Amino acid sequence: MTSGVAARVRIITTGGTICMKVDPISGGAVPALSGEDLIATVPALSSAARIEVEDFMCLPGTDMGPTTWRPLVHRLRQIFDEDGDLSGIVVTHGTGLADEAAYFVDLGLHESRPVVFTGAARNASIWDTDGPRNILSATHIAASAHARDMGVLVTLNDQIHAARDVVKRHANSVEAYMSGDHGLLGNTYYDKVRIYRRPTRRPHFSVDDIDTRVDIVMMYSECDGHLVHACVERKVSGIVVQGVNTGNVNTAMHNALVKAMEGGITVVLTTNLPNGQVYPVYGFAGGGKALLDAGAIMAEDLKPRKARLLLMYALGKTRDRKELQEIFYSA
């Protein structure tokens, strides 16, 4: 696609609802559209940037993860290294895990030019699908000089989020994401990109040194710690705990976690709530203070799935508890 505008943007497709249409036989939405098909639905793209399209993969968002995101990081790095005049890159992705994908890429890619993740809440068979609008918005952001040096971004419904903070808030709404206590970075309004704040916590790691043997366990009423024991039996390197409130668990899970830490497994505490952070308040068995004293790491306000990704990267760099805690305090 060519136009008279100066900015050049590469759109990389990976799959997700944005590329899906309803299959007439099964009646369910399935991957159907290529990158060229997608941009053909957005005629206004030519006024936003000169567009190049690359079909990287075409998978449901739920099939994505570190094994697919690591080669994506390598590809993004290659594109930027080979093309110094490229303004930025848009990545289309399933919205269910796009918040994880963006954070994984943000941790593994050190680049000043913007990478903008987007997707759709409604598949392309629905008459008011949000995919075309989101692609256009993401392209404006990727083409904008204002979006430089902000790390990886996520946009849906004209809102701009930081990869670290964004979480999916709604299963059905086109305003699918929120950024918790920290709020939006900005928004797009027609062809204008407005930035209100800039991320300051942006650590970077080697994507080739990650340790993917990290699981998440959830605290719930009268849980007996068997999920922690299962992690120990699987010889995981780390366990992220989705604790209650400020990072608390019951006695049974406390005992299981202490045993796991005594066996060399790193334990990170997170909260089950969408806002707020973990903090070592309570000293009873299972309280955050007791777990911190036993060797657990505080994830502050980082949510469980993001904490899992950060721990994967951090364990590829160090196994020292103090160093790991400093990584979480600064990330």
C-alpha positions as CSV (number, residue, x, y, z in Angstrom):
1,M,0.0,0.0,0.0
2,T,1.4,3.4,-1.0
3,S,0.4,6.9,-0.1
4,G,1.8,10.4,0.2
5,V,2.5,10.3,3.9
6,A,6.1,9.9,5.1
7,A,5.7,7.4,7.9
8,R,6.1,3.7,7.2
9,V,4.5,1.1,9.4
10,R,4.8,-2.7,9.3
11,I,1.7,-4.7,10.3
12,I,2.4,-8.1,11.6
13,T,-0.4,-10.6,12.0
14,T,-0.4,-13.5,14.5
15,G,-4.1,-14.5,14.6
16,G,-6.8,-14.0,17.1
17,T,-10.4,-12.8,16.8
18,I,-9.5,-9.9,14.6
19,C,-8.6,-12.4,11.8
20,M,-11.6,-14.7,12.3
21,K,-14.9,-15.2,10.5
22,V,-17.8,-17.5,11.3
23,D,-17.4,-20.9,9.7
24,P,-20.8,-21.7,8.0
25,I,-20.5,-25.4,8.9
26,S,-19.5,-25.3,12.5
27,G,-21.2,-21.9,13.2
28,G,-18.1,-20.8,15.3
29,A,-15.5,-18.2,14.5
30,V,-12.2,-19.5,13.1
31,P,-9.1,-18.0,11.6
32,A,-9.9,-16.9,8.1
33,L,-8.3,-13.5,7.1
34,S,-4.7,-12.8,6.0
35,G,-2.9,-9.5,6.7
36,E,-3.8,-8.3,3.2
37,D,-7.5,-9.2,3.9
38,L,-7.3,-7.2,7.1
39,I,-5.9,-4.0,5.7
40,A,-8.4,-4.1,2.8
41,T,-11.1,-3.5,5.4
42,V,-9.4,-0.2,6.4
43,P,-9.3,2.2,3.4
44,A,-8.2,5.1,5.6
45,L,-4.9,3.4,6.4
46,S,-3.3,5.0,3.4
47,S,-3.7,8.4,5.1
48,A,-2.1,7.2,8.3
49,A,1.1,5.6,6.9
50,R,2.7,3.6,4.1
51,I,1.8,0.1,5.1
52,E,3.7,-3.1,4.8
53,V,2.1,-6.4,5.9
54,E,3.6,-9.6,7.2
55,D,1.7,-12.8,8.1
56,F,3.8,-14.1,11.0
57,M,1.4,-16.8,12.1
58,C,-2.3,-17.4,12.4
59,L,-3.3,-18.9,15.7
60,P,-6.1,-18.5,18.2
61,G,-4.9,-16.2,20.9
62,T,-5.2,-19.0,23.5
63,D,-2.5,-21.0,21.6
64,M,0.0,-18.2,22.0
65,G,2.7,-18.1,24.7
66,P,6.5,-17.8,25.3
67,T,7.2,-20.4,22.7
68,T,5.5,-18.3,20.0
69,W,6.4,-14.9,21.5
70,R,10.1,-15.5,21.6
71,P,10.4,-15.9,17.8
72,L,8.2,-12.8,17.5
73,V,10.7,-10.8,19.6
74,H,13.5,-12.1,17.3
75,R,11.5,-11.1,14.2
76,L,10.7,-7.6,15.6
77,R,14.4,-7.1,16.4
78,Q,15.4,-8.2,12.9
79,I,13.0,-5.9,11.3
80,F,14.1,-2.8,13.3
81,D,17.8,-3.7,12.8
82,E,17.4,-4.0,9.0
83,D,15.1,-1.0,8.5
84,G,16.2,2.2,10.2
85,D,13.6,4.2,8.4
86,L,10.6,2.2,9.7
87,S,8.4,4.3,12.0
88,G,6.9,1.5,14.0
89,I,5.2,-1.9,14.0
90,V,1.7,-3.0,14.7
91,V,1.1,-6.5,15.9
92,T,-2.4,-8.0,15.7
93,H,-3.1,-10.6,18.4
94,G,-5.9,-12.3,20.2
95,T,-7.1,-10.1,23.0
96,G,-7.3,-12.8,25.7
97,L,-3.6,-12.9,26.0
98,A,-2.5,-9.7,24.2
99,D,-1.7,-8.1,27.6
100,E,0.7,-11.0,28.3
101,A,2.1,-10.9,24.8
102,A,2.8,-7.2,24.9
103,Y,4.6,-7.5,28.3
104,F,6.7,-10.4,27.1
105,V,7.8,-8.5,24.1
106,D,8.4,-5.3,26.2
107,L,10.7,-7.2,28.5
108,G,12.6,-8.8,25.7
109,L,12.9,-6.0,23.1
110,H,14.9,-2.8,23.7
111,E,13.8,-0.4,21.0
112,S,12.9,3.3,20.9
113,R,10.4,3.0,18.0
114,P,6.9,1.9,19.0
115,V,5.5,-1.6,18.8
116,V,1.7,-1.5,19.2
117,F,-0.5,-4.5,19.9
118,T,-4.1,-4.5,18.9
119,G,-6.9,-6.9,18.2
120,A,-10.7,-7.1,18.2
121,A,-13.5,-8.1,20.6
122,R,-15.8,-8.9,17.7
123,N,-14.9,-11.2,14.8
124,A,-14.9,-10.0,11.2
125,S,-18.3,-11.6,10.5
126,I,-20.1,-9.2,12.8
127,W,-21.3,-6.1,11.0
128,D,-19.8,-3.7,13.6
129,T,-16.5,-5.5,14.1
130,D,-14.0,-3.3,15.9
131,G,-11.0,-4.7,14.1
132,P,-10.7,-2.1,11.3
133,R,-11.0,0.8,13.8
134,N,-8.4,-0.7,16.1
135,I,-5.9,-1.3,13.2
136,L,-6.3,2.3,12.1
137,S,-5.7,3.6,15.6
138,A,-2.7,1.3,16.2
139,T,-1.2,2.5,12.9
140,H,-1.6,6.1,13.9
141,I,0.2,5.4,17.2
142,A,3.0,3.3,15.5
143,A,3.5,6.2,13.0
144,S,3.7,8.9,15.7
145,A,6.9,10.4,17.0
146,H,5.0,10.9,20.3
147,A,4.9,7.2,20.9
148,R,8.7,6.7,20.8
149,D,10.6,5.7,23.9
150,M,7.5,4.4,25.6
151,G,8.0,0.6,25.2
152,V,5.5,-1.7,23.9
153,L,1.9,-0.4,23.8
154,V,-1.6,-1.9,23.6
155,T,-4.6,-0.2,22.0
156,L,-8.2,-1.0,21.7
157,N,-11.2,1.4,21.4
158,D,-8.8,4.4,20.9
159,Q,-7.2,3.9,24.3
160,I,-3.4,3.6,24.7
161,H,-2.0,1.4,27.5
162,A,1.4,0.5,28.7
163,A,2.3,-3.2,28.3
164,R,3.2,-3.5,32.0
165,D,-0.1,-2.1,33.3
166,V,-2.7,-3.3,30.9
167,V,-5.1,-6.1,31.8
168,K,-8.3,-7.3,30.1
169,R,-11.3,-6.0,32.0
170,H,-14.3,-7.3,30.0
171,A,-15.0,-10.5,28.1
172,N,-17.4,-8.9,25.6
173,S,-17.0,-5.1,25.4
174,V,-15.0,-3.4,22.7
175,E,-13.4,-1.4,25.6
176,A,-11.7,-4.6,26.7
177,Y,-8.7,-3.3,28.6
178,M,-7.9,-1.2,31.6
179,S,-4.7,-0.1,33.3
180,G,-5.7,-0.3,36.9
181,D,-4.3,2.2,39.4
182,H,-2.0,3.9,36.8
183,G,-4.5,4.7,34.1
184,L,-4.1,5.2,30.4
185,L,-1.1,6.6,28.7
186,G,-3.2,8.5,26.2
187,N,-5.7,8.0,23.4
188,T,-6.2,8.5,19.7
189,Y,-8.9,10.9,18.4
190,Y,-9.4,10.4,14.7
191,D,-5.9,10.9,13.4
192,K,-4.5,12.6,16.5
193,V,-2.3,10.7,19.1
194,R,-2.4,12.3,22.5
195,I,0.0,11.1,25.3
196,Y,-0.7,12.1,28.9
197,R,2.0,10.1,30.7
198,R,5.0,8.0,29.9
199,P,6.1,4.7,31.5
200,T,9.2,4.9,33.6
201,R,9.6,1.2,34.7
202,R,10.9,-0.6,31.7
203,P,13.6,-3.3,32.5
204,H,15.0,-5.4,29.6
205,F,16.3,-8.9,29.6
206,S,17.7,-11.5,27.1
207,V,14.8,-13.3,25.5
208,D,17.1,-16.3,24.9
209,D,17.8,-16.9,28.6
210,I,14.2,-17.2,30.0
211,D,13.3,-20.1,32.3
212,T,9.7,-21.1,31.4
213,R,9.3,-23.5,34.3
214,V,7.1,-21.1,36.3
215,D,3.5,-21.8,37.3
216,I,0.7,-19.9,39.0
217,V,-1.3,-21.2,41.9
218,M,-4.4,-19.5,43.3
219,M,-5.4,-19.1,46.9
220,Y,-9.1,-19.9,47.6
221,S,-11.0,-20.9,50.7
222,E,-9.8,-24.1,52.3
223,C,-7.3,-24.9,49.6
224,D,-5.0,-27.6,50.9
225,G,-1.7,-26.7,49.1
226,H,-1.9,-29.7,46.7
227,L,-1.3,-27.4,43.7
228,V,1.9,-26.2,45.3
229,H,2.9,-29.8,45.9
230,A,2.2,-30.6,42.3
231,C,4.6,-27.8,41.3
232,V,7.3,-29.2,43.5
233,E,6.8,-32.7,42.0
234,R,7.1,-31.1,38.5
235,K,10.4,-29.5,39.6
236,V,9.4,-26.0,38.6
237,S,11.8,-23.1,39.0
238,G,9.2,-20.7,40.3
239,I,5.7,-20.4,41.7
240,V,3.6,-17.2,41.4
241,V,1.0,-17.1,44.1
242,Q,-2.3,-15.3,43.5
243,G,-2.9,-14.5,47.1
244,V,-5.8,-12.8,48.9
245,N,-5.8,-9.0,49.3
246,T,-2.2,-7.9,50.2
247,G,-0.8,-11.3,49.3
248,N,-2.1,-13.7,52.0
249,V,-2.8,-17.5,52.0
250,N,-4.1,-20.0,54.5
251,T,-2.0,-22.2,56.7
252,A,-2.0,-25.2,54.5
253,M,-0.8,-23.3,51.5
254,H,1.7,-21.4,53.7
255,N,3.3,-24.7,54.8
256,A,3.4,-26.0,51.2
257,L,5.0,-22.8,50.0
258,V,7.7,-22.9,52.7
259,K,8.5,-26.4,51.8
260,A,8.8,-25.4,48.1
261,M,11.2,-22.5,49.0
262,E,13.3,-24.8,51.2
263,G,13.6,-27.0,48.1
264,G,15.0,-24.0,46.1
265,I,11.9,-22.9,44.3
266,T,11.4,-19.1,44.0
267,V,8.0,-18.0,45.3
268,V,6.5,-14.6,44.2
269,L,3.4,-13.1,45.9
270,T,0.7,-11.3,43.9
271,T,-2.8,-10.1,44.8
272,N,-6.1,-11.5,43.4
273,L,-7.5,-8.0,43.2
274,P,-7.5,-5.8,40.1
275,N,-6.2,-2.8,42.1
276,G,-3.7,-2.3,44.9
277,Q,-0.6,-4.3,45.6
278,V,0.9,-7.0,47.9
279,Y,2.5,-5.8,51.1
280,P,4.0,-7.6,54.1
281,V,1.3,-6.7,56.7
282,Y,0.3,-9.9,58.4
283,G,2.6,-12.1,60.5
284,F,0.3,-15.1,61.0
285,A,1.2,-18.3,59.1
286,G,0.1,-17.4,55.5
287,G,0.3,-13.7,56.0
288,G,2.5,-11.7,53.6
289,K,5.0,-10.7,56.3
290,A,5.4,-14.4,57.4
291,L,5.9,-15.4,53.7
292,L,8.4,-12.6,53.1
293,D,10.3,-13.7,56.2
294,A,10.3,-17.3,54.8
295,G,11.9,-16.1,51.5
296,A,9.0,-15.1,49.3
297,I,9.3,-12.2,46.9
298,M,6.8,-9.3,46.7
299,A,5.5,-8.5,43.2
300,E,4.0,-5.1,44.3
301,D,1.1,-4.3,41.9
302,L,2.2,-6.6,39.1
303,K,-0.7,-9.0,38.3
304,P,-0.1,-12.8,38.4
305,R,0.2,-13.5,34.7
306,K,2.6,-10.6,34.3
307,A,4.6,-11.6,37.4
308,R,5.0,-15.1,35.9
309,L,6.5,-13.6,32.7
310,L,8.8,-11.3,34.6
311,L,9.9,-14.2,36.8
312,M,10.7,-16.2,33.7
313,Y,13.0,-13.5,32.5
314,A,14.5,-12.8,35.9
315,L,15.4,-16.4,36.6
316,G,17.3,-16.4,33.3
317,K,19.5,-13.7,34.8
318,T,19.9,-14.6,38.5
319,R,18.7,-17.0,41.2
320,D,19.7,-14.8,44.1
321,R,16.6,-13.8,46.1
322,K,17.8,-10.3,46.9
323,E,18.5,-9.6,43.3
324,L,15.2,-11.1,42.2
325,Q,13.3,-8.9,44.7
326,E,15.1,-5.8,43.4
327,I,14.0,-6.7,39.9
328,F,10.4,-6.9,41.0
329,Y,10.7,-3.6,42.9
330,S,12.0,-1.8,39.8
331,A,9.9,-3.5,37.1
